[in-house]
Amino acid sequence: MYEDEKSYLAVRDMLPASERQDPFTYDVFTANVKSLEKESQRRGLITYRIPVNAATVKTWCEANNQPVCRQSVAAFIATELDLRLRSSGTN
């Protein structure tokens, strides 16, 4: 989840032009994420919120030789989740 609207807009503005067309507003994006989170919880899944900060995403992409794009943001989130689960001893 983006830390705030400023971070959401900053990451969105770093995306390639093809991925910035007709973007969701921050409020719509947040509502969609919360809805997906609630649906997942209703199905018995455990959910985690990974904070997404524009500077951190950019640094991660540079360190991993990845362009800033939706796929890279998803990979960043997956990596952060994995690190948190490993450090907490959760499999």
Secondary structure, DSSP 8 states (H G I E B T S, - for coil): -BSSHHHHHHHHHHS-GGGSSS---HHHHHHHHHHHHHHHHHTT-------B-HHHHHHHHHHTT--SSHHHHHHHHHHHHHHHHHHHT--
